[in-house]
Amino acid sequence: MATQGRTKKGIMDRLKSHSKDFQISKHLSIDSIAFIEPKSSDEAIKSLVDRLYRNGVIQEPALFTQSLLAREGQGSTAIGDGIAIPHARIAAYDEFFIAVGLVRSDSLKWDDEHEAIHFVFLIGGPDNCPDDYLQIISHLTRAVKDKEERAKLLSCQTPKDVLRYLLSVSKG
């Protein structure tokens, strides 16, 4: 028991010490943000991966998609409150990257357990940087932590508005 507590405290301490230096803009560009209307989680993932590929963020979309779908097969990445965070950490990547998909309709059912998904935060990056990965997760979930915040993000009209909102969370 005591070991678990020290481990969790250690992670939290590392997150706090790195949070001052963290910038979401290092991992997310305006070209990686889209308003999407997929019919399934697979379609949402493939749409965002295609966007990353078209914008030169990734080189092998089939391999990355396969990794994301394999991770999804281990357990849903829907976390509740209309949020899904599909992710894959692969040794071949040197840096983390993010794609954001906003779904305005209630048509995207990620799995049988969760309500409709409105926010898809797709994350890729190296498998040997757990602190960086946790910083990204922490930042993105802070941006949608309550109903009011989710409504603000969903009301954004352009990818530029979405990026501006996500950058503002860094300052808050």
C-alpha positions, 0 to 999 in steps of 0.5 A: 500500500505505501509503495502505491502511494509513493508512486502516485505521489511521485507521478503527481510531483513530476507532473507539477514540476513539468507543468510550468514548461508544458505547451500544448502548441508543441504537440498540436497544430491548427491543421490537426483539428477538425469538425468531424461526423463519423459513424463509428469509432474506427471511422473517427480514428481513421479520419484523424489519422488521415489528417495527420498523414496529409499534414506530414505529421506521420509517415505510415498511417496504416501502421499508426491506425493499426496500433490505435485500433489494437489499443482500442481492442484492449479496452475502450478509450472513451472516458465518459462525458462525451470524451474519447482519447484514442492513443498509441505510443510507438518506439519509432516516434520521437515526439508526441502529436495530437489530433482533435476531432469535434463531433457536434451531433449525437451520432458517434457511439464509441462503445456500448457503455458510454454516451455519444462522443463529442470530443476525440483527442487522438494522441501518438508519440514515443513509448519511452516518455510517460511524463510527457504523455501524462502532461498531454492527458492532463492538459486535454482533460482539464480543457473539458473538465466540466459541462461548462468547459465542454460547451465552450469547446464545442461552441468553437466555430473554427479550428483556430477557435479550438486551438485558441481555446486549448492554448488558453487552458495552458494559461489558466 
